[in-house]
Amino acid sequence: MKVGLFGANGRMGRVLIEALNEHEQASLSVASVRDDSPWVGMDVGELAGIGKLNTACEGVSGLNPDDVDVMIDFTLPAAFDSNLAWCVQHNKPVVIGTTGLSDAQLTSLADAAKSIPVVFAANYSVGVNLMLSLVKQAARALGSSADIEIIEAHHRFKQDSPSGTAMAIGEAIADELGRDLKTCAVYGREGKEPPRDHNTIGFATVRAGDVVGEHTALFADIGERLEITHKASSRLTFARGAVHAACWLADKPAAQYGMNDVLSLQK
């Protein structure tokens, strides 16, 4: 299967090149960068640090839809609109891992999924998606009495905060408890505050060094607490999951899917 990649020069883009190079069923057919990028014309293997692969990076405007079966987009919100529009225009399925999207962009994604198949997830690792299932079970059992906090850590270069995965964990818990995360989330605490509102879900964010990604959902009651934690040590975990999603998506009808669909996990 021919897979195209938006944002080949990004941190995840380079790891996706490596994941596609090692995959048995999919191959990298197109790797795009901004039209004015200094990486235009550079061999993708050399860009990823894995040796020459005889495929050059192309500017987005030069992409040939005939060279692509499925696109993968792990770029930034600023590039999301044009990347999605290209996929809709050329009727190409797309796997999206871009986080920090606005409400308007999420609406655009839902609209696009009426005409093309889309997989959209905050995190593509199997472990994280299993964690989303586990926190729902914990919320059902403990949510009536436990205080709930979500702690996440990432590298110093990550721009959105809290992470998309942390927000997905919060949404999963809030949905299970019948709460609206937009009104019950607490993103920071400082100074002297009144006692904690039991119905809130707290978020704590760490940005430091080269942390790939760590997420903990904490359910704390009087006398005991449960912590459900996922730690990623390599971005290849996410990249391999995204490539797996691309292979799964290729023959699906137009709709918006999640990793629970790809992995056949219970919603």
C-alpha positions in Angstrom: 0.0 0.0 0.0 1.3 3.5 -0.9 1.3 5.8 2.1 1.9 9.6 1.8 3.2 11.7 4.6 2.5 15.3 5.4 5.2 17.1 7.5 8.0 14.7 6.8 10.6 16.9 8.5 8.8 17.1 11.9 9.8 15.0 14.9 6.9 12.5 14.3 7.4 12.7 10.5 10.9 11.4 10.7 9.9 8.5 12.9 7.0 7.7 10.6 9.5 7.4 7.7 11.4 4.8 9.8 8.1 3.0 10.7 7.1 2.9 7.0 10.5 1.7 5.9 10.3 -1.3 8.2 6.6 -2.2 7.5 5.8 -5.3 5.4 2.5 -4.2 3.9 3.0 -0.4 3.5 5.6 1.8 1.9 6.3 5.5 1.8 5.4 6.8 -1.6 5.3 10.5 -1.0 6.8 12.7 1.8 5.8 16.3 1.7 7.1 19.5 3.4 6.2 23.1 3.0 6.8 24.5 -0.4 9.4 26.9 0.9 11.1 24.3 3.2 14.9 23.8 2.9 14.1 20.1 3.1 12.6 20.0 -0.4 14.6 17.6 -2.6 16.3 15.9 0.4 16.3 12.1 0.5 13.7 11.0 3.1 16.0 8.3 4.6 18.8 10.8 5.1 16.2 13.2 6.7 15.2 10.4 9.1 18.8 9.4 9.8 18.3 5.8 8.5 20.3 6.0 5.2 19.3 6.9 1.7 16.0 5.5 0.5 15.9 7.1 -3.0 12.7 9.1 -2.3 12.9 12.9 -2.1 10.9 15.3 0.0 8.4 17.2 -2.1 6.6 20.5 -1.6 2.9 20.2 -0.7 1.8 21.9 -3.9 3.6 19.3 -6.0 1.9 16.2 -4.5 0.6 13.8 -7.1 -2.6 12.1 -5.8 -2.0 9.1 -8.1 1.0 8.2 -6.0 -1.0 7.8 -2.8 -3.5 5.4 -1.3 -3.6 6.9 2.2 -2.2 10.0 3.8 -0.8 10.4 7.3 -0.8 13.9 9.0 1.1 14.5 12.2 1.8 18.2 11.7 0.6 21.3 13.5 -2.9 23.0 13.6 -1.6 25.7 11.3 -1.1 23.1 8.5 -4.2 21.0 9.3 -6.8 22.9 7.2 -4.8 22.8 3.9 -3.8 19.2 4.5 -7.3 18.1 5.1 -8.6 20.0 2.1 -6.1 18.3 -0.1 -7.3 14.9 1.1 -11.0 15.8 0.5 -10.2 17.3 -2.9 -8.5 14.1 -4.1 -10.7 11.7 -2.2 -7.8 10.2 -0.1 -8.3 8.5 3.3 -6.3 10.2 6.0 -4.9 9.2 9.4 -4.7 12.3 11.6 -2.5 12.6 14.7 -2.3 16.4 14.9 -3.3 17.6 18.4 -4.4 21.0 19.7 -7.1 21.5 17.0 -9.7 24.2 17.5 -13.4 23.6 17.7 -13.8 24.9 14.2 -11.1 22.5 12.9 -12.8 19.6 14.7 -16.0 20.5 12.9 -14.1 20.6 9.6 -12.8 17.1 10.3 -16.3 15.8 11.0 -17.5 17.4 7.8 -14.6 15.8 5.8 -15.4 12.4 7.2 -18.8 12.5 5.4 -16.9 12.2 2.1 -13.6 10.4 3.0 -12.6 7.8 5.6 -10.7 9.4 8.5 -9.0 8.0 11.6 -8.5 10.7 14.2 -6.9 9.9 17.6 -5.0 11.8 20.2 -2.6 8.9 20.6 -1.9 5.9 18.3 -0.2 3.5 20.8 -2.0 0.3 21.7 -1.2 0.9 25.4 -2.7 4.3 25.6 -5.9 3.2 23.8 -6.2 0.3 26.3 -5.7 2.9 29.0 -8.7 4.8 27.8 -10.8 1.7 28.2 -9.4 1.1 31.7 -10.0 4.6 33.0 -13.7 4.2 32.0 -13.9 1.1 34.2 -12.2 2.9 37.0 -14.6 5.9 36.7 -17.6 3.5 36.9 -16.3 1.9 40.1 -14.7 4.9 41.9 -16.1 8.0 40.3 -18.8 8.6 42.9 -16.2 8.9 45.8 -12.7 9.4 44.4 -11.1 12.7 43.4 -9.8 12.5 39.8 -6.6 14.0 38.6 -4.7 13.6 35.3 -0.9 14.2 35.2 1.0 14.3 32.0 4.6 14.9 31.0 6.2 15.6 27.6 9.4 17.0 26.0 10.2 20.7 26.2 9.3 21.2 22.5 5.6 20.2 22.8 3.4 23.2 22.1 -0.2 22.2 23.2 -1.0 21.8 26.9 -2.5 19.7 28.3 -1.6 17.1 25.7 -4.2 15.7 23.4 -3.9 12.3 25.1 -4.5 13.9 28.5 -7.6 15.6 27.2 -8.8 12.3 25.7 -8.4 10.6 29.1 -10.3 13.4 30.7 -13.1 13.1 28.1 -13.3 9.4 28.6 -13.7 9.8 32.3 -16.1 12.7 32.1 -18.3 10.9 29.6 -18.5 7.8 31.8 -19.6 10.0 34.8 -22.0 12.1 32.8 -20.0 15.3 33.3 -19.0 18.0 30.8 -15.3 18.3 30.7 -15.5 21.9 29.5 -17.1 22.9 32.7 -15.5 20.5 35.2 -11.9 20.6 34.2 -9.4 22.5 36.4 -6.1 23.3 34.6 -4.1 25.1 37.3 -4.1 25.8 41.0 -2.3 28.6 42.8 -2.5 30.4 46.1 -5.2 29.7 48.7 -8.3 28.1 47.3 -11.5 26.6 48.8 -11.7 22.9 49.3 -11.6 20.8 46.2 -14.9 20.3 44.3 -15.4 16.6 44.0 -17.0 16.9 40.6 -13.9 18.5 39.1 -11.2 16.7 37.0 -7.8 18.2 37.6 -4.9 18.4 35.0 -1.2 18.8 35.8 1.3 19.4 33.0 5.1 18.9 32.9 7.3 20.0 30.0 10.9 19.0 30.3 13.9 17.5 28.5 13.2 14.8 26.0 10.3 13.0 27.8 8.5 11.1 25.0 5.2 10.9 26.8 3.8 9.9 30.2 0.2 9.9 31.4 -1.4 9.0 34.7 -5.0 9.0 35.7 -5.3 9.2 39.5 -8.4 8.1 41.4 -7.8 9.1 45.0 -10.2 8.3 47.9 -9.8 8.5 51.6 -7.5 5.6 52.5 -6.6 4.4 49.1 -5.8 5.5 45.6 -5.6 3.9 42.1 -3.1 5.1 39.5 -3.4 4.0 35.9 -0.2 5.0 34.1 1.2 4.7 30.6 4.8 5.6 29.7 6.2 5.8 26.2 9.9 5.4 25.7 10.0 5.7 21.9 8.0 7.6 19.3 8.1 4.5 17.1 5.3 3.2 19.3 3.0 5.9 18.0 4.3 5.8 14.4 3.8 2.0 14.1 0.2 2.5 15.4 -0.4 5.2 12.9 0.9 3.0 10.0 -1.3 0.1 11.3 -4.3 2.5 11.2 -3.4 3.6 7.6 -3.4 -0.1 6.5 -6.7 -0.7 8.3 -8.4 2.5 6.8 -7.5 1.9 3.2 -10.7 0.1 2.2 -13.2 1.6 4.7 -16.2 3.7 3.8 -16.3 7.4 4.5 -16.7 8.0 8.3 -14.7 9.2 11.3 -13.0 6.4 13.1 -10.9 6.1 16.2 -8.2 3.8 17.4 -10.9 1.8 19.3 -12.2 0.9 15.8 -8.8 0.1 14.5 -7.9 -2.1 17.4 -11.4 -3.5 17.9 -11.5 -2.2 21.5 -14.9 -1.8 23.3 -16.0 1.8 23.4 
